[in-house]
Amino acid sequence: MPAWICVTCAVQYPDTEQPPAHCPVCEDERQYVGPEGQRWTTMGELARDHTNELREEEPDLVGIGVSPSVAIGQRALLVRTPHGNVLWDCVPLLDDEAKRRIAGLGGIDAICMSHPHFYGAHIEFAEAFDARVLIPRADQQWVQRPSPRIELFDDDIEPVPGITLARIGGHFDGASVLHWPAGSAGRGALLTGDTVAVVQDRRWVSFMWSFPNFIPLDEHTVDDIARRVGRFAFDRVYGGWWGRVVIGDGAAAVRRSADRYIARLRGERPAGGEPRSEQDGY
Protein backbone atom coordinates (compact mmCIF):
# COMPACT_ATOMS: atom_id res chain seq x y z
CA MET A 1 0.00 0.00 0.00
CA PRO A 2 1.32 3.48 -0.79
CA ALA A 3 2.28 6.11 1.73
CA TRP A 4 0.21 9.04 0.50
CA ILE A 5 1.70 12.51 0.01
CA CYS A 6 -0.40 15.67 0.02
CA VAL A 7 0.07 17.52 -3.28
CA THR A 8 -0.25 20.94 -1.65
CA CYS A 9 2.03 20.63 1.42
CA ALA A 10 4.05 17.49 0.49
CA VAL A 11 3.57 15.91 3.93
CA GLN A 12 3.55 12.11 3.83
CA TYR A 13 0.80 10.04 5.49
CA PRO A 14 0.65 6.35 6.52
CA ASP A 15 0.47 3.43 4.11
CA THR A 16 -3.21 2.82 3.41
CA GLU A 17 -5.17 1.34 0.53
CA GLN A 18 -7.05 4.61 -0.03
CA PRO A 19 -5.75 8.15 0.56
CA PRO A 20 -6.92 10.02 3.68
CA ALA A 21 -10.09 12.07 3.42
CA HIS A 22 -8.37 15.22 4.66
CA CYS A 23 -4.96 16.80 5.20
CA PRO A 24 -5.11 18.50 8.62
CA VAL A 25 -1.89 20.39 7.85
CA CYS A 26 -3.50 22.09 4.85
CA GLU A 27 -6.87 22.60 6.53
CA ASP A 28 -5.19 24.62 9.29
CA GLU A 29 -5.37 28.41 8.82
CA ARG A 30 -1.59 28.62 8.36
CA GLN A 31 -1.79 26.61 5.14
CA TYR A 32 -4.52 26.09 2.52
CA VAL A 33 -6.26 23.46 0.41
CA GLY A 34 -5.50 24.08 -3.26
CA PRO A 35 -8.17 25.42 -5.63
CA GLU A 36 -8.64 21.94 -7.13
CA GLY A 37 -9.41 20.50 -3.70
CA GLN A 38 -7.51 17.89 -1.72
CA ARG A 39 -5.21 15.87 -3.97
CA TRP A 40 -2.73 13.08 -3.25
CA THR A 41 0.32 11.51 -4.83
CA THR A 42 2.97 8.98 -3.79
CA MET A 43 6.75 8.89 -3.86
CA GLY A 44 6.59 6.38 -6.69
CA GLU A 45 4.46 8.72 -8.78
CA LEU A 46 6.74 11.67 -8.04
CA ALA A 47 9.79 9.65 -9.07
CA ARG A 48 8.40 9.22 -12.60
CA ASP A 49 9.07 12.84 -13.54
CA HIS A 50 10.96 14.36 -10.58
CA THR A 51 14.48 13.91 -9.25
CA ASN A 52 16.38 14.99 -6.18
CA GLU A 53 18.89 17.79 -6.59
CA LEU A 54 21.92 18.01 -4.29
CA ARG A 55 24.06 21.16 -4.04
CA GLU A 56 26.91 22.12 -1.73
CA GLU A 57 25.87 25.27 0.16
CA GLU A 58 29.22 25.53 1.97
CA PRO A 59 31.73 22.95 3.24
CA ASP A 60 29.87 20.21 5.17
CA LEU A 61 26.44 21.63 4.27
CA VAL A 62 24.54 20.07 1.37
CA GLY A 63 21.14 21.21 0.11
CA ILE A 64 18.64 18.54 -0.98
CA GLY A 65 15.73 19.64 -3.15
CA VAL A 66 13.28 18.26 -5.70
CA SER A 67 13.29 19.19 -9.39
CA PRO A 68 10.93 20.30 -10.77
CA SER A 69 9.61 21.92 -7.61
CA VAL A 70 6.89 20.13 -5.62
CA ALA A 71 4.25 21.74 -3.38
CA ILE A 72 5.79 24.69 -1.49
CA GLY A 73 9.20 23.95 -2.98
CA GLN A 74 11.41 23.83 0.11
CA ARG A 75 14.84 22.26 0.19
CA ALA A 76 16.39 20.30 3.05
CA LEU A 77 19.93 20.69 4.40
CA LEU A 78 22.35 17.93 5.37
CA VAL A 79 24.78 19.07 8.10
CA ARG A 80 27.92 16.91 8.24
CA THR A 81 29.86 16.67 11.50
CA PRO A 82 32.54 14.38 12.94
CA HIS A 83 29.90 13.04 15.33
CA GLY A 84 27.25 12.22 12.73
CA ASN A 85 25.07 13.91 10.13
CA VAL A 86 21.82 15.80 10.69
CA LEU A 87 19.11 16.28 8.08
CA TRP A 88 17.39 19.61 8.64
CA ASP A 89 13.87 19.81 7.20
CA CYS A 90 12.72 17.33 4.60
CA VAL A 91 11.34 16.92 1.08
CA PRO A 92 8.77 14.46 -0.33
CA LEU A 93 11.15 12.51 -2.60
CA LEU A 94 14.15 10.28 -1.98
CA ASP A 95 15.32 8.75 -5.26
CA ASP A 96 17.97 6.07 -5.67
CA GLU A 97 20.70 8.46 -6.79
CA ALA A 98 20.12 10.77 -3.83
CA LYS A 99 20.14 7.80 -1.48
CA ARG A 100 23.49 6.70 -2.90
CA ARG A 101 25.01 10.17 -2.69
CA ILE A 102 23.76 10.80 0.86
CA ALA A 103 25.18 7.45 1.93
CA GLY A 104 28.50 8.49 0.40
CA LEU A 105 28.41 11.67 2.50
CA GLY A 106 28.08 9.62 5.67
CA GLY A 107 24.32 8.98 5.77
CA ILE A 108 21.90 10.52 8.25
CA ASP A 109 21.99 10.01 12.01
CA ALA A 110 19.16 12.35 13.04
CA ILE A 111 16.34 14.23 11.30
CA CYS A 112 14.97 17.52 12.63
CA MET A 113 12.37 19.81 11.06
CA SER A 114 11.65 23.50 11.53
CA HIS A 115 7.85 23.00 11.55
CA PRO A 116 5.11 20.73 10.12
CA HIS A 117 4.98 22.36 6.66
CA PHE A 118 8.50 20.97 6.08
CA TYR A 119 7.92 17.44 7.39
CA GLY A 120 7.88 15.98 3.88
CA ALA A 121 8.69 12.26 3.81
CA HIS A 122 10.85 12.30 6.93
CA ILE A 123 9.96 8.74 7.98
CA GLU A 124 10.95 7.49 4.52
CA PHE A 125 14.36 9.16 4.95
CA ALA A 126 14.65 7.85 8.52
CA GLU A 127 13.99 4.28 7.48
CA ALA A 128 16.42 4.51 4.56
CA PHE A 129 19.27 5.63 6.85
CA ASP A 130 18.24 4.16 10.23
CA ALA A 131 17.91 7.67 11.66
CA ARG A 132 16.22 9.16 14.72
CA VAL A 133 13.50 11.77 14.16
CA LEU A 134 13.31 14.59 16.72
CA ILE A 135 10.01 16.49 17.00
CA PRO A 136 9.00 19.04 19.64
CA ARG A 137 6.37 17.76 22.01
CA ALA A 138 4.44 20.99 21.34
CA ASP A 139 3.89 19.86 17.73
CA GLN A 140 3.08 16.22 18.45
CA GLN A 141 -0.48 16.73 17.17
CA TRP A 142 0.86 17.51 13.68
CA VAL A 143 2.59 14.15 13.25
CA GLN A 144 0.72 12.51 10.37
CA ARG A 145 2.82 9.36 9.94
CA PRO A 146 3.52 7.89 13.40
CA SER A 147 6.70 5.86 13.83
CA PRO A 148 8.77 4.41 16.67
CA ARG A 149 11.67 6.39 15.20
CA ILE A 150 10.12 9.64 16.45
CA GLU A 151 11.50 11.04 19.72
CA LEU A 152 9.76 13.99 21.37
CA PHE A 153 11.63 16.78 23.15
CA ASP A 154 10.56 19.90 25.02
CA ASP A 155 12.85 22.89 24.42
CA ASP A 156 16.44 21.97 23.50
CA ILE A 157 18.17 18.78 22.40
CA GLU A 158 21.44 17.80 20.71
CA PRO A 159 20.70 15.58 17.68
CA VAL A 160 24.46 14.92 17.53
CA PRO A 161 27.13 16.33 19.87
CA GLY A 162 27.81 20.02 19.24
CA ILE A 163 24.59 20.77 17.32
CA THR A 164 21.58 22.30 19.11
CA LEU A 165 17.94 21.92 18.08
CA ALA A 166 15.93 24.61 19.86
CA ARG A 167 12.20 25.26 20.01
CA ILE A 168 11.49 28.97 19.52
CA GLY A 169 7.73 29.01 18.80
CA GLY A 170 5.93 31.55 16.65
CA HIS A 171 4.91 30.03 13.33
CA PHE A 172 3.93 26.88 15.27
CA ASP A 173 4.17 26.24 19.01
CA GLY A 174 7.00 23.83 18.28
CA ALA A 175 8.68 25.88 15.55
CA SER A 176 12.42 25.26 15.85
CA VAL A 177 15.86 26.26 14.62
CA LEU A 178 19.12 24.33 14.34
CA HIS A 179 22.35 25.96 15.54
CA TRP A 180 25.51 24.75 13.81
CA PRO A 181 28.53 26.40 15.46
CA ALA A 182 31.01 25.19 12.82
CA GLY A 183 29.06 26.79 9.98
CA SER A 184 30.21 29.87 8.08
CA ALA A 185 33.87 29.01 8.61
CA GLY A 186 33.44 28.68 12.38
CA ARG A 187 31.41 31.87 12.82
CA GLY A 188 28.23 29.84 13.23
CA ALA A 189 25.10 29.25 11.17
CA LEU A 190 21.43 29.14 12.11
CA LEU A 191 19.12 26.91 10.05
CA THR A 192 15.57 28.20 10.26
CA GLY A 193 13.25 26.96 7.51
CA ASP A 194 10.69 29.74 7.67
CA THR A 195 10.30 29.86 11.44
CA VAL A 196 12.68 32.79 10.97
CA ALA A 197 12.17 33.47 7.27
CA VAL A 198 14.91 34.93 5.09
CA VAL A 199 13.11 37.40 2.83
CA GLN A 200 13.85 38.73 -0.66
CA ASP A 201 16.07 41.47 0.77
CA ARG A 202 18.55 39.08 2.33
CA ARG A 203 19.81 41.55 4.89
CA TRP A 204 16.57 40.86 6.75
CA VAL A 205 14.31 38.10 8.03
CA SER A 206 10.65 38.03 8.99
CA PHE A 207 8.17 36.19 11.18
CA MET A 208 4.58 35.14 10.45
CA TRP A 209 1.75 33.04 11.83
CA SER A 210 0.76 32.24 8.24
CA PHE A 211 2.88 33.13 5.24
CA PRO A 212 0.45 32.16 2.44
CA ASN A 213 -2.49 33.83 4.20
CA PHE A 214 -0.51 36.86 5.47
CA ILE A 215 -1.43 36.49 9.15
CA PRO A 216 1.18 38.24 11.33
CA LEU A 217 2.50 37.36 14.75
CA ASP A 218 2.07 39.57 17.80
CA GLU A 219 4.72 41.82 19.33
CA HIS A 220 5.43 39.64 22.36
CA THR A 221 5.94 36.49 20.25
CA VAL A 222 8.29 38.20 17.79
CA ASP A 223 10.36 39.65 20.62
CA ASP A 224 10.46 36.24 22.32
CA ILE A 225 11.70 34.58 19.12
CA ALA A 226 14.51 37.12 18.82
CA ARG A 227 15.40 36.61 22.48
CA ARG A 228 15.49 32.81 22.17
CA VAL A 229 17.62 33.00 19.02
CA GLY A 230 19.86 35.69 20.53
CA ARG A 231 21.66 33.24 22.83
CA PHE A 232 23.34 31.64 19.81
CA ALA A 233 26.38 32.99 17.99
CA PHE A 234 25.89 32.83 14.22
CA ASP A 235 26.94 34.68 11.10
CA ARG A 236 24.70 33.03 8.51
CA VAL A 237 21.00 32.29 8.44
CA TYR A 238 19.79 29.53 6.11
CA GLY A 239 16.11 29.80 5.24
CA GLY A 240 13.97 27.10 3.69
CA TRP A 241 14.56 27.60 -0.06
CA TRP A 242 17.45 27.73 -2.47
CA GLY A 243 19.22 31.09 -2.19
CA ARG A 244 17.35 32.28 0.90
CA VAL A 245 20.48 32.92 2.98
CA VAL A 246 21.64 35.84 5.11
CA ILE A 247 25.34 35.43 4.42
CA GLY A 248 26.78 37.75 7.08
CA ASP A 249 25.94 39.43 10.39
CA GLY A 250 23.02 37.03 10.81
CA ALA A 251 22.47 37.52 14.54
CA ALA A 252 22.19 41.29 14.11
CA ALA A 253 19.88 40.78 11.12
CA VAL A 254 17.44 38.80 13.27
CA ARG A 255 17.42 41.40 16.05
CA ARG A 256 16.99 44.43 13.80
CA SER A 257 14.33 42.58 11.79
CA ALA A 258 12.39 41.87 14.99
CA ASP A 259 12.71 45.53 16.00
CA ARG A 260 11.42 46.66 12.60
CA TYR A 261 8.52 44.22 12.73
CA ILE A 262 7.52 45.35 16.22
CA ALA A 263 7.76 49.01 15.24
CA ARG A 264 5.32 48.41 12.38
CA LEU A 265 2.94 46.55 14.69
CA ARG A 266 2.96 49.65 16.90
CA GLY A 267 2.32 51.93 13.96
CA GLU A 268 5.80 53.43 14.19
CA ARG A 269 8.11 54.08 11.27
CA PRO A 270 11.26 52.05 11.85
CA ALA A 271 14.74 53.26 11.05
CA GLY A 272 15.97 52.74 7.49
CA GLY A 273 17.83 49.63 6.34
CA GLU A 274 21.54 49.11 6.59
CA PRO A 275 23.64 50.20 3.60
CA ARG A 276 24.44 47.45 1.16
CA SER A 277 27.89 45.94 0.90
CA GLU A 278 29.65 43.55 -1.44
CA GLN A 279 28.74 40.58 0.77
CA ASP A 280 25.02 41.07 0.11
CA GLY A 281 25.36 39.09 -3.10
CA TYR A 282 25.03 35.29 -2.93
N, C-alpha and C positions, 0 to 999 in steps of 0.2 A: 504494500500500500504506500502511496506517496506521502511525503511530508509537505503539506501545502504551504505555499508562500503567497502572501498578500501582494497583489500587483501594485497597490498604491504606496505601501510603507515598506515592503520587502521583508517583513517579519515572518519567520517560519513557524508553522503550527505542527501538532503531532501527526503521525502517520495514521490516516483514517481512509476508509474506502471512499467516502464523499467529503468534499471540502466543508469547513465550518460554515454555519449560517451567517456569522458576523465576524468582523475584525474589531475587537474592543479598542485596539490601539488607534484605529482610524475613526472610530465613532466617538472618541474623546474629543473635547473642544480644541485641543492643541493640534489635532491633525484633521483629516477630512476623508470622506468617502468620495471617490472620483465621480465625475459627471455621468459615467456609464454604469454606476452602481458598483457593488462589491464584486471584484473579480479575483481569480486565483490562478496561480501557475505552480510549477514544481522546478526543482533544480535541474532535472532531466530536460524539461522543456526549455529552460533558459540556456542550457548548454548547447542547444542546437544552433543558436545564432548569436551567442554571447561568449566572451572569453574573459578570463581574469587578466588584468594588467598590473605588472609590478614595476615600481620605479624607486630608485634610491633617492630619498629626500635629503639625507646627509649621512655621513658614516654611521653605521649601525641602526639606521632608521629607514625602513622600506615601506612605501605606500602600496596598498593592495586595493585595486578598484575593479569595476566591471565595465567592459566595453562591448557594444554601446551602453550608455548609461541606463540603469534600471531604477524605477521608483524615484526616490528623492536624490539619488546619485552620489551618495557619500562614498568615501574611500576609508579603508581601515589603515592602521599603522602597525608594523611589526617592530618592536623595540628589542634589539639584541644586546644582551649583557653577558658577562662571564658567569653569572649565576643562573642563567636561563633566559628564555625569550618570552615577551609578553605581547599578545595581540590586543591592540586598543581599538575598540569599536569593531564592527563586523559588516560583511556584505552578504548578499543572498546566493552567491555562486562560489564554489570551490571546484575548479576543473582539474584534470589530471596533471597538466603542466604546472599549474600553480602549486599543487600539492608536492610535486617533485622539487620545485625550486625552494619552497618554504622548508622542506625537509633538508635540503642542502644548506640552508642558512641556519640550521640548528633546531628546526621544528618550533613548536609552541608549548610552553609550560603552563601558562595561565592566560585566560581571556577575560578582559574587563571592558565594559561599555560605558559610554558617557550617559546614556539615557535610553529608554525603550525604543525610540524611533531608529536607533542604530543597532538594534539587536541582531538583525539579519538572520543568518543561519548559524548562529554561534554554537549550537549543539552539534551541528554537522562538522564544524571545524574542530570542536573539542574531541569528538569521537575519532576523527582522522588522526589527531596528534596526541591522544591520551592526555588532554589538558584539563585543568581545573577551570571552572567558570565562577567568577566572583561578582555577585550582584548585591547592591544595598538592600538591607531588610525593608527599608522604606518603599522600595519599588517592587516588592515581592508579588504584589497583585498583578503586575504587568507581565509576569512570566507566562508565555503562551505555550511553550514546549517544555514541560517539566522534565528534569533529569537528575539522577543522583550525582552528576558531575557539578551541579550548582552548589556553591557555598555562599551563605548569606553573611554579611558583615554590617556593622552599625555605622561608624564614622570613618575610620582609617584602617587600612590593612596594607601589608607589603606582599604583592603577588609574587615577587622574587626579591631577595635581599637587595636593598639600596633603592628600590622603586616604591613610591607611595601612591596608593589609590585613595583618594579623599572625597567624601561626600560633601558637596557644597550647596545643594538645593537650588531652588529657583525654577528652572524650566520644568523639572519634576522634583518631588520631595527627595528622591534619591540621586538626582543629577550629580555627576562626579567628574573629577579631573584626574589625570595621571601626571605625577611629577617625576621627571627623569633628570637627575642632577648632572649626568655625564653629557647631556645633549648640548648642542651649540658650542662645541669645543670646550666643554667643561663649565660653561657659564649657566647651564641649566635650560631645560625646555619644559613647557607645560602643554600637555595634550588635552584638548577640551571638547572635541566634537562641536556641538553648538550650545553647550551649557554656558560657555563663554564664547560667543560667536565672533570670529574674525570677519569683519565686514569688507566691503569693496575698497574703502580707503584703509589700507592695511597698517596704518599707524594706530588704528582704533579697534575696539571690540564692542559688542553690544550684548544685551540680555533681554530675553522675552519669555513670557508665559507661552505664547503661541506665535511662531514665526509665520506660518502660512496664513493665519487669521488675524495677524497684527494685534495681538492682545499683550499689552505691556505688563511688566512686573511693577510692584510697588517700591517706594523709596527704601523702606527698611530692608526688604529682601535683597535689593541690588547692593546696598551698603554692606550687608552681611556676606554676600558672595565675595565682594572685594576684600573684606576683612579675612575671610577664610583662605582665600588665595594668597593674600599678602604675606603669610608666614613662609612661603616658599621663595627661594631664589631662582629666577629664571630669566633668560634673555629672549628666548623665542616662545611664541604661542602657535601651536598647530591646531587649526580649526578642522572641520569635518570634511572638506572638499579639496580637490587638487588646487594648489596655489593659494589657498586661504591660510596664509602664514604671516604673523608679525615677526619679522626677522631680526629685530633688535630692540632693546629697551622694553621688553615685554611686560615686566612687572609694573613699570610706570604707565604703560599703555592701558593696562587693566584699571589702575587707580584713577587715571584722568578720565577714562571712558565712563567709569561709574560716577564720578563727580559731574560730568557733562549730562549724563542721563538723569541724575537726581535734580540737577538745576532745571532741566526742561520739565520734569514732573512738577516742580514748584512754580513753573511759569517764569523762571528767570532766564536771562540770556547768558549762556556760559561763555567763558573766555575762548578766544579763537584757537584754532589748531596749531600744532607745532610746525615750524618751517620744515620743508622737505629736505632730505639729504640724499646722497648717492645710494645709501643702503636701503632706501625705500623700494628700489626695484627688486624683483625676485624672479 
